[in-house]
Amino acid sequence: MNRIDRLFGILTLLQSKKFVTAEQLSDRFEISVRTVYRDIKALGESGIPISFEPNKGYFVVQGYFLSPIAFTTEEANALILTESLVSGFTDKSTQAHFGTALTKVKTVLKTVQKEHADHLSSSIRLQVPERLSPEFDFIPVIQEAITTSVQLEIGYLDFKDESSKRAIEPIGLVFYAFSWHVIGWCHLRGAYRDFKLSRINQLRLTRKCFEKTDHIPLGEYQLPVNY
């Protein structure tokens, strides 16, 4: 990470919390405490009003950041609740992306809302059975394929544990029966198929555009009635 990105990251983190210690910044950005002091000084010299309170840490002076949007307490609480659901039912990449997005969202919360959000975050627990914990890490790549209309190449194990290579044109992601599935046009079968993500052992984003030009909307795909 270059220094400009690090300075922006430090500022974002400071705006998302009431106080941040030099040690926390050091651990988060994998730099020395001495480097933290230099970065804080650089931010201050650039006109950002950063202050320090003994035994608590650094903070951005209230009123510096005037956001064009504002969240109600109920909206902020909903985001915190969603964080626990994302951590329980999505893969590691999606969790990481949501985490950075939520940190940015927190920068626009008022001080009291930040305090409530931190308290609520530590007061929500989602216990997911180990057998349901995702072992794959494909969701962001599948999302990219869907939005850019690019084919995926996958290695897939069917219910008989027989492996096959497939080229698919994904039209959507569906979560049902406590599992993520990608629905896509399968070139091998010449039809739409339902692929359970936990049974995909290989996945690659190709440079091939969709060949089929008249895909059905995801809502028209018939999911299993009993599962």
LOSE-476697 format. One record per residue: residue in one letter; z, x, y of N, C-alpha, C in turn. Coordinates in steps of 0.001 Angstrom, whole numbers, plus 500000, padded with zeros to 6 digits. Last residue first. Example, Ala and Ser with C-alpha at 12.3 -4.5 7.8 and 13.67 -1.06 7.14 Angstrom:
S507080512850497750507140513670498940507870512900500030
A507800513190494310507800512300495500507800513200496700
***
This chain:
Y499200462551471550499486463983471426500981464221471572
N496692460252471684497985460530471057498170462036470920
V494316460616473102495217459516473454496615459783472919
P492770463511474499493362462822473342494339461742473790
L490523462789477280491576463565476639492112462812475426
Q487314462658478251488301461881477504489299462806476798
Y486266463248481516486439463826480179487573463094479469
E486305462264484028485538461503483040485666462069481634
G487659464070485623488307462797485311487583461972484266
L485814466100486103486881466319485131487521465002484692
P482443464896486242483731465162486897484812465299485828
I479875466659484373480655465455484652481894465831485456
H477162468643485600478455468512484933479160467216485326
D474393469393485905474880468015486078476191467796485332
T473439471877485319473525471506486741474119470120486976
K474077474628483297474036473168483357474285472736484797
E474552477237483891473188476849483542473020475338483631
F476499478922486324476370477792485406474892477514485148
C475802482488486507476060481175487101475952480088486032
K477315485411485410476304484393485126476697483055485745
R479076487366485435478312487204486677477243486132486520
T482260486394483951480928486999483945480298486879485329
L485511487089483143484684486426484147483334487131484188
R486926486801479950486239487656480923485391486807481858
L489470486889477565488795486104478602488190487053479622
Q491033486461474413490256487304475322489578486407476347
N492429484498473180492954485862473055492183486872473898
I493493481265473507492490482208474004493083483614473926
R495550479666472907494721480088471782493565480993472218
S496700478933475255497507479790474381496727480267473164
L494825477160476331494913478524476853495701479455475938
K492633475253474444494039475473474756494230476931475155
F489772473673475423490291474951474935491734475138475402
D487580471215474659488930471394475183489493472677474575
R484111470898475540485185471174474606486486471431475365
Y480926469412475735482191469728476386483270469909475327
A478228471117473994479002469932474375480261470385475108
G477140473171472497476253472301473261476933471019473690
R478526475085471125478519473722470578477562472786471306
L478011477368472677477892477424471221477750476030470623
H478576476640475277477188476938474929476985476944473416
C480623474115476369480553475220475418479098475452475016
W481975473228479360480763473084478554480625474326477684
G485571472678479367484327473314479780483173473019478838
I488894472700480283487802471857479796486498472478480280
V491736474366479312490565474427480177489472473592479513
H495206473567479321493911473521478648492816473690479700
W498653474208478834497488474256479710496215474308478871
S501145471985477504500255473137477376499119473039478387
F502580469625477153503302470850477500502460472110477308
A500652467654476956501379468042475745502070469394475938
Y498623469057479587499135467923478814499768468454477532
F496873470001482268498154470269481624498591469003480904
V493649471323482775494472470143482512495763470586481837
L491034472463484844492257472785484106493081471516483956
G487393472283484701488726471951485190489837472427484276
I484996473229483857484946472200484903486335471820485403
P483492476273482787484707475475482996484563474459484129
E481326476971480516481226476655481935482388475728482264
I481493479657478109481794478303478582481598478201480089
A480835481215475179480463481247476593480657479824477090
R482943482566472628482333481424473305481935481795474733
K483591483750469420483269484104470798482544482925471436
S486337482935467244484925482862467625484777483273469078
S488551482833464419488183483337465741486682483212465988
E490675480507462969489394481196462850488918481564464249
D492906478939462799493076480361463116491812481171462857
K492426476359462739492428476998461420492620478506461560
F492232475712465351493455475297464663493531475817463228
D490696478749466680490800477304466493492062476982465691
L490781481146469124491285480840467789491403479326467648
Y488311482826471031489131481632470811489507481467469349
G487396484689473763487637484775472334488629483677472013
I484966483903476311486313483881475745486279484167474246
E483454484159479372483322484529477970484727484623477397
L482457481810481837483499482630481228483097482970479801
Q480224481441484656480583481303483249481725482244482847
V480921480004487825480527481175487046481040481017485617
S481611478461490137480608478015489153480017479189488375
T483703479018491760482459479743492045481332479378491089
T485769477451490788485391477309492202484076477997492539
I485915478273488085485663476870488430485127476755489854
A486513480987488295485280480575487618484905479143487986
E489010480836489540487885481471490241486557481046489629
Q490490479622487508490323478940488796489140479516489571
I490410481664485615489750480387485324489513479606486615
V491969483540486958490574483864486637489791482586486345
P494488482234487143493738482584488357492263482892488095
I495113481886484239494873480768485152494106481165486419
F495767483870482382494360483582482638494101482614483795
D497705484998480655497692485312482082496275485093482616
F499941483785478058498639484149478605498760484464480093
E502300482797477339502106484211477041500771484703477585
P504552480393478656503180480912478582503145482408478290
S506961478857476656506751479833477728505359480447477595
L507483477290474509506596476727475526506304477703476660
R509276478640472984507976478368472374506978477798473381
E511564478608474556510784479846474467509390479600473903
P511962475751476654512054476379475332511122477585475239
V513180476104479933512007475805479115512170476483477759
Q515118474953482389515227475639481107514090475188480205
L515552475404485680514609474799484743514665475592483447
R517745474752488285517512475517487053516574474737486149
I518873475156491542517939474454490659517655475337489455
S520280476651493295520977475497492710520073474657491817
S518869478529494588519852479029493619520573477895492898
S517410476859496258516706477664495262517650478167494183
L519367475901497985518767474988497013518071475756495900
H519877478220499489520954477600498713520376476696497623
D517390478655500668517971479692499807519061479108498915
A517180476261502137516192476585501105516737477624500136
H519289476453503948519294475371502964518346475682501813
E518386478669505413519675478726504721519737477670503623
K516009477645506428515974478825505558517259478924504747
Q516998475605508046516190475248506880516095476414505900
V518241477111510023519063476250509166518299475868507904
T515942478347511180517017479134510570517858478307509611
K512860476707510227513938476982511168515071477694510425
L509945478155508747511113477285508700512120477677509779
V507927479934508644507818478906509680508998477941509659
T508439481580506513508473482183507846508416481135508950
K508020480138504235509395480219504734509473480817506132
V505331480623503745505741479298504214507128479364504850
K505479483210502761504791482974504034505189481619504624
T506810482668500373507435483565501354506805483363502727
L504897481139499094506139480493499518506881481349500541
A502978483101498554502638481973499426503899481304499962
T504357484736496799503956485291498096503595484176499076
G504713482844494684505852483490495332505505484053496696
F502144482254493892502940481194494505504125481793495255
H501441484729492815500696484208493966501488483118494679
A503282484862490680503303485878491736502597485376492991
Q502503482656489146503862482716489682503940483706490844
T499942483477488428500103482296489277501487482275489910
S500623485670486797499806485863487997499968484700488966
K502116484506484688502745485452485611501946485635486901
D501423480916484345501442482311483913501955483227485023
T503656478023484389502411478729484687502536480188484274
F506102476726484023504926476214483326503609476888483701
G508223477871485430508417477445484049507148477129483295
S507394478444487976507954479544487185508099479168485718
V506645475899488806505619476938488670506132478064487781
L509161474715488929508167474202487982507068475229487735
S510354476159490978510942476224489638509958475724488581
E508675475456493123508798476858492720509354476975491304
T509163472780493510507898473171492892507948474612492400
L511561472974494895511552472375493559510289472776492804
I510587474063497260511560474825496476511611474294495045
L508970471964498142508364473256497826509295474101496961
A510897470020498641509876469769497617509207471071497191
N512273471157500770512962470973499490511969470758498353
A510312470964502752510775472287502324511463472198500965
E510190468193502978509006468938502550509391470321502039
E512777467640503911512335467072502634511108467814502091
T512783468898506376513691469378505339513248468886503967
T509382469400507464510628468652507451511506469233506346
F507743472135509027508072471395507821509351470606508032
A505035472743511243506472472657511003506703471802509768
I502598474900512780502993473831511870504500473849511702
P502242476990514441501484475786514762501822474627513836
S505312478716515290504284478329514329503537477082514776
L506395481266516978506160479849517220504993479406516352
F508687483697516744507521483177516040507407481681516262
Y510945483976518422509794484874518563508544484268517953
G513043482329517869512132481905518922510926482799519086
Q515473484751517039515061483351516997514152483013518173
V514503487986516122515189487142517103514594485741517103
V514646488855512791513753488636513929514432487644514857
F517055491183511491516507489839511629515582489797512836
Y518910493275509203517939493067510272517492491608510313
G522422492803508261521074493345508171520213493050509379
K525258492714507732524350491627507355522906492119507235
N526805494758508694527218494144507423526335492973506991
P525696494197512051526454494985511070526897494148509871
E522485493148512742523881492721512767524642493468511681
F519689493806514794520494494180513632521924493696513818
S516343492633515622517709493025515938518471493307514650
I513125492709516919513940492813515712515324493311516111
P510649491514518540512094491583518801512931491543517520
I507815493450518820508452492441517970509965492568518106
G506564495498520174506909494285520909507562493194520094
S506230497873518990505005497078519163505287495735519838
E508747498829518674507944499424519746506651498662519987
G509476497366516394510134497111517672509326497635518842
L507862498573514483507687497147514771508307496796516123
A508947501156514548507542500950514914507275499486515252
K511530500670513598511354501192514957509929500953515440
I510904499906511014511568498941511896511399499372513356
D509861502338510090509001501152510163509598500094511091
R512095504009510194510915504340511006510010503119511170
Y513767502724508367514199502869509759513003503155510666
V512230503062506044512508501711506550512894501785508021
T512429505783505708511121505224506066511276503803506599
R515119505905504964514690506590506187513337506051506664
V515035504636502535515722503957503634515321504591504965
S511744504954501033513101505419501306513713504622502457
I510092502323499166510103503399500152511551503818500379
E509401499882497867509447501167497157509285502344498118
F509666497438498953508418498141499253508368499551498664
R512156496593497914510994495700497875509685496463498036
D513929498695498442513629498308497059512340497501496975
S513891498690501265513576499908500520513172499582499087
L514799496155501837513435496526502222512979497763501450
Q517403496437500872516515495428500288515055495734500608
E518356498432502583518278498696501145517349497698500450
A518385497153505008517471498284504837517288498590503355
T518557493545504562519137494880504719518070495954504526
V517911490688506403517394491565505348517956492959505585
F518653487286507174518961488711507305518344489465506132
K517090484969506790517964485076507956518316486532508238
K513564485201505933514992485209505618515819485350506891
S510992485337506831511270484356505779512751484268505429
Q510773487378508619510635486020509146510996484960508108
L511001489556506917512037489329507927511984487905508465
L508593489294505508509865489139504801510999488864505784
T506757489809507569506731488523506861508049488260506154
L507462492456508200507613491403509204507644490027508544
I506777493708505792508163493752506269508406492635507276
G504014493240505748504867492697504697506325492660505110
F503213494709507962503003493259507963503891492598506916
L503907497233507032504550496710508240504403495194508317
R502153497419504839503599497432504625504341496864505829
D499668497408506048500011496311505139501514496237504920
I499989499835507443499749498589508179500112497381507316
R500286501752505408501409501451506295501225500134507043
N499023500652502152499005501459503370500072500969504352
M500000500847498806500000500000500000500000500885501246
***
